Each structure stands twice: as structure tokens, then as C-alpha cells.
Amino acid sequence: MKLRDKIMYLWLMLSGIAVVFGGDSSRGIFNILLGVVANIVLWYLIFQLVFWIYDKTKQIRNK
């Protein structure tokens, strides 16, 4: 497992936990779970985009 994968998974876990404990307690469990899943998917896509751009610029630099 690469270092960037470890960083991404750690960030996803922490952001998921932050959604659970950062929300107000009046929300239902379904809304909390939906928020966790949406947050993890959003951050996963952001990380994939950043890593893709990084790899492309690295390829261009190495040419």
C-alpha cells in the first residue's frame, strides 16, 4: 500500500467520524449515515482527482 493511499484512507476515516460527532443529535440515524457516505465519496473523488493531476504533471516533467 502506497503512502498516499494510507493518507487517503486515514483522511476518509477521520472525515466520516467528524460527520457523526459534528452533527446535531436531533438528526436520525439514516441522515447521519447518509452524511457519512456522501462525505466519504466526495473526499474519495477529490483525492482521486488530485492524485490523477499529480501523476499527469509528473509524467510531463519526466519527458
ABEGO torsion letter per residue (X at the ends): XBAAAAAAAAAAAAAAAAAAAABBAABBAAAAAAAAAAAAAAAAAAAAAAAAAAAAAAAAAAX
